Amino acid sequence: MTQAHAAATISTHRHRFDLALVVTTLCEVERLLPDAGFSLRSWAQTLARPLAENGHIEPARPGRGEGAFVVVDAVRPS
């Protein structure tokens, strides 16, 4: 598993600057979402190329597994 295949969750603790970082694989996030009552809608990713090669803001594109930054769109039905 490469860093590009990991999702990060940041949660705050006692102090607003005291952060804990938990790195979880995308497969684990996909497995845990339904357990928490969420429905996965889509994945998006960006930063697929080195910044030195880019020269501009790289737009997000659908999917996962190629970008260094991944976003998951999930909803919790009411």
N, CA and C of each residue as an Amber inpcrd file, in Angstrom:
protein
   234
   0.8450000  -1.1810000   0.0000000   0.0000000   0.0000000   0.0000000
   0.8880000   1.2420000   0.0000000   0.7270000   2.1260000  -0.9640000
   1.5130000   3.3520000  -1.0260000   0.7950000   4.4710000  -0.2880000
   1.5000000   5.5770000  -0.0930000   0.8870000   6.7270000   0.5720000
  -0.2870000   7.2580000  -0.2310000  -0.2250000   7.1130000  -1.5480000
  -1.3240000   7.5890000  -2.3860000  -2.5870000   6.7690000  -2.1740000
  -2.4600000   5.5780000  -1.5830000  -3.6070000   4.7160000  -1.3370000
  -4.0950000   4.7990000   0.1040000  -3.7470000   5.8350000   0.8070000
  -4.1600000   5.9560000   2.2060000  -5.0470000   7.1730000   2.3830000
  -6.0010000   7.0500000   3.2710000  -6.8510000   8.1840000   3.6360000
  -6.4870000   8.5710000   5.0540000  -6.5960000   9.8310000   5.3730000
  -6.2470000  10.2950000   6.7150000  -7.4530000  10.9200000   7.3900000
  -7.6110000  10.6150000   8.6430000  -8.6650000  11.2000000   9.4490000
  -7.9980000  11.9670000  10.5780000  -8.3630000  13.2150000  10.7430000
  -7.7940000  14.0290000  11.8110000  -8.8930000  14.3330000  12.8110000
  -8.6290000  14.0360000  14.0620000  -9.6080000  14.3340000  15.1030000
  -8.9520000  15.1840000  16.1790000  -9.7290000  16.0880000  16.7620000
  -9.1850000  16.9530000  17.7990000  -9.3820000  16.3160000  19.1590000
  -8.5190000  16.6930000  20.0780000  -8.5920000  16.1920000  21.4490000
  -8.7170000  17.3700000  22.4010000  -8.1350000  17.3120000  23.5790000
  -8.2910000  18.3240000  24.6300000  -8.0730000  19.7560000  24.1550000
  -7.1010000  19.9840000  23.3450000  -6.7520000  21.3280000  22.9000000
  -6.9680000  21.4080000  21.3920000  -7.3990000  22.5420000  20.9040000
  -7.7000000  22.6270000  19.4750000  -6.4760000  22.4340000  18.5880000
  -5.2650000  22.5510000  19.1390000  -4.0620000  22.3170000  18.3520000
  -3.4430000  20.9450000  18.6280000  -4.0640000  20.1740000  19.4820000
  -3.5940000  18.8270000  19.8120000  -4.3380000  17.8560000  18.8990000
  -3.6940000  17.4210000  17.8100000  -4.3480000  16.5770000  16.8150000
  -3.7820000  15.1660000  16.8240000  -4.6310000  14.2190000  16.5270000
  -4.2030000  12.8310000  16.3490000  -4.4800000  12.4580000  14.8990000
  -3.5370000  11.8330000  14.2470000  -3.6890000  11.4410000  12.8560000
  -3.7840000   9.9280000  12.7840000  -4.8490000   9.4490000  12.1710000
  -5.0470000   8.0170000  11.9850000  -5.0670000   7.7660000  10.4830000
  -4.1100000   7.0030000   9.9840000  -4.0530000   6.7020000   8.5600000
  -4.7170000   5.3540000   8.3320000  -5.6610000   5.3460000   7.4110000
  -6.4540000   4.1540000   7.1320000  -6.4430000   3.9080000   5.6270000
  -6.4240000   2.6700000   5.1980000  -6.4610000   2.3810000   3.7680000
  -7.8340000   2.7460000   3.2140000  -7.8790000   3.0060000   1.9200000
  -9.1480000   3.3360000   1.2830000 -10.1280000   2.1740000   1.3800000
  -9.6270000   0.9580000   1.2820000 -10.4920000  -0.2210000   1.4220000
 -11.1210000  -0.2660000   2.8100000 -10.3470000   0.1060000   3.8180000
 -10.8610000   0.1270000   5.1900000 -11.9310000   1.2090000   5.3480000
 -11.7030000   2.3800000   4.7630000 -12.7060000   3.4490000   4.8080000
 -13.9920000   2.9740000   4.1400000 -13.8630000   2.3410000   2.9900000
 -15.0240000   1.8300000   2.2520000 -15.7820000   0.7860000   3.0690000
 -15.0710000  -0.0180000   3.8320000 -15.7000000  -1.0440000   4.6660000
 -16.3720000  -0.4400000   5.8970000 -15.7520000   0.5980000   6.4820000
 -16.2610000   1.1830000   7.7220000 -17.4480000   2.1250000   7.5230000
 -17.5510000   2.7670000   6.3650000 -18.6380000   3.7250000   6.1460000
 -20.0260000   3.1250000   6.3790000 -20.3610000   1.9780000   5.7820000
 -21.6880000   1.3980000   6.0430000 -21.8880000   1.0220000   7.5150000
 -20.8260000   0.5780000   8.1730000 -20.9260000   0.2440000   9.6010000
 -21.2910000   1.4670000  10.4330000 -20.9000000   2.6590000   9.9620000
 -21.1970000   3.9080000  10.6720000 -22.4950000   4.5500000  10.1760000
 -23.2030000   3.8600000   9.2740000 -24.4800000   4.3650000   8.7870000
 -24.3900000   5.2560000   7.5580000 -23.2260000   5.2760000   6.8900000
 -23.0540000   6.1180000   5.7100000 -23.1740000   5.3000000   4.4360000
 -23.5910000   5.9660000   3.3870000 -23.6840000   5.3790000   2.0610000
 -22.6460000   6.0640000   1.1730000 -21.7450000   5.2970000   0.5960000
 -20.6920000   5.8490000  -0.2510000 -21.2820000   6.2720000  -1.5880000
 -21.0060000   7.5200000  -1.9900000 -21.5220000   8.0030000  -3.2740000
 -20.4360000   8.0500000  -4.3340000 -19.2570000   8.5510000  -3.9880000
 -18.1990000   8.6340000  -5.0000000 -16.8460000   8.9290000  -4.3600000
 -15.7970000   8.7140000  -5.1530000 -14.4290000   9.0560000  -4.7780000
 -13.9340000  10.1130000  -5.7550000 -13.0610000  10.9980000  -5.2870000
 -12.3830000  11.9610000  -6.1590000 -10.9230000  12.0190000  -5.7200000
 -10.0500000  12.3710000  -6.6500000  -8.6240000  12.4110000  -6.3360000
  -7.9410000  13.5270000  -7.1160000  -6.8230000  13.9720000  -6.5940000
  -6.0070000  14.9720000  -7.2650000  -4.5470000  14.7550000  -6.8660000
  -3.6680000  15.5830000  -7.3680000  -2.2190000  15.4660000  -7.1440000
  -1.6840000  14.1300000  -7.6620000  -1.9950000  13.8380000  -8.9160000
  -1.5230000  12.6050000  -9.5430000  -0.1400000  12.7750000 -10.1710000
   0.2740000  14.0310000 -10.3750000   1.5900000  14.3020000 -10.9590000
   2.4100000  15.1380000  -9.9880000   3.7310000  15.0910000 -10.0860000
   4.5640000  15.9530000  -9.2380000   4.2380000  17.4290000  -9.4860000
   4.2360000  18.2310000  -8.4220000   3.8980000  19.6440000  -8.5440000
   4.8180000  20.3760000  -9.5140000   6.0740000  19.9940000  -9.5700000
   7.0270000  20.6450000 -10.4730000   6.6190000  20.4770000 -11.9390000
   5.9230000  19.4000000 -12.2610000   5.4790000  19.1440000 -13.6350000
   4.1540000  19.8250000 -13.9400000   3.4350000  20.2210000 -12.9220000
   2.0770000  20.6910000 -13.1060000   1.9860000  22.1480000 -13.5380000
   2.5140000  23.0690000 -12.7620000   2.4690000  24.4730000 -13.1030000
   1.1280000  25.1520000 -12.8920000   0.0990000  24.4140000 -12.5330000
  -1.2230000  24.9770000 -12.2670000  -1.9670000  24.0850000 -11.2740000
  -3.1080000  24.5550000 -10.8420000  -3.9150000  23.7520000  -9.9170000
  -4.4840000  22.5650000 -10.6770000  -4.2090000  21.3850000 -10.1880000
  -4.6890000  20.1690000 -10.8350000  -6.1280000  19.9040000 -10.3960000
  -7.0640000  19.8260000 -11.3290000  -8.4560000  19.5920000 -10.9400000
  -8.6530000  18.1750000 -10.3950000  -9.6420000  18.0490000  -9.5360000
  -9.9980000  16.7190000  -9.0240000 -10.6170000  15.9170000 -10.1610000
 -10.4080000  14.6200000 -10.1140000 -11.0220000  13.7380000 -11.1110000
 -11.6280000  12.5460000 -10.3930000 -12.5910000  11.9010000 -11.0050000
 -13.2470000  10.7630000 -10.3500000 -12.2770000   9.6130000 -10.1070000
 -12.5660000   8.8310000  -9.0820000 -11.7990000   7.6240000  -8.8150000
 -10.8610000   7.7450000  -7.6360000 -10.0080000   6.7360000  -7.5170000
  -9.0290000   6.6710000  -6.4360000  -7.8780000   5.7850000  -6.8860000
  -6.7540000   5.8660000  -6.1640000  -5.6370000   4.9770000  -6.4490000
  -4.4960000   5.5930000  -7.2280000  -4.6980000   6.7870000  -7.8060000
  -3.6230000   7.4300000  -8.5580000  -3.1900000   8.7490000  -7.9380000
  -4.0730000   9.4210000  -7.2250000  -3.7640000  10.7250000  -6.6500000
  -3.2260000  10.6220000  -5.2370000  -2.4640000  11.6480000  -4.8430000
  -1.9210000  11.6880000  -3.4840000  -2.9370000  12.2440000  -2.4940000
  -4.0000000  12.8740000  -2.9920000  -5.0530000  13.4190000  -2.1370000
  -6.3760000  12.8430000  -2.6130000  -7.0860000  12.1900000  -1.7020000
  -8.3290000  11.4990000  -2.0480000  -9.4570000  12.0090000  -1.1600000
 -10.6290000  12.1880000  -1.7660000 -11.8220000  12.6260000  -1.0400000
 -12.9160000  11.5970000  -1.2660000 -13.6410000  11.2890000  -0.2070000
 -14.7830000  10.3860000  -0.3300000 -16.0530000  11.1920000  -0.0830000
 -17.0500000  10.9920000  -0.9300000 -18.3600000  11.6250000  -0.7750000
 -19.2980000  10.5520000  -0.2400000 -19.7620000  10.7470000   0.9880000
 -20.6570000   9.7800000   1.6230000 -21.7700000  10.5380000   2.3290000
 -22.9340000   9.9330000   2.4130000 -24.0790000  10.5580000   3.0760000
 -24.6430000   9.6040000   4.1120000 -25.2510000  10.1960000   5.1160000
 -25.9540000   9.4090000   6.1270000 -27.4420000   9.6880000   5.9330000
 -28.1890000   8.6910000   5.4740000 -29.6260000   8.9060000   5.2640000
 -30.3070000   9.3350000   6.5620000 -31.2650000  10.2520000   6.4210000
 -31.9480000  10.7540000   7.6290000 -33.0380000   9.8250000   8.1010000
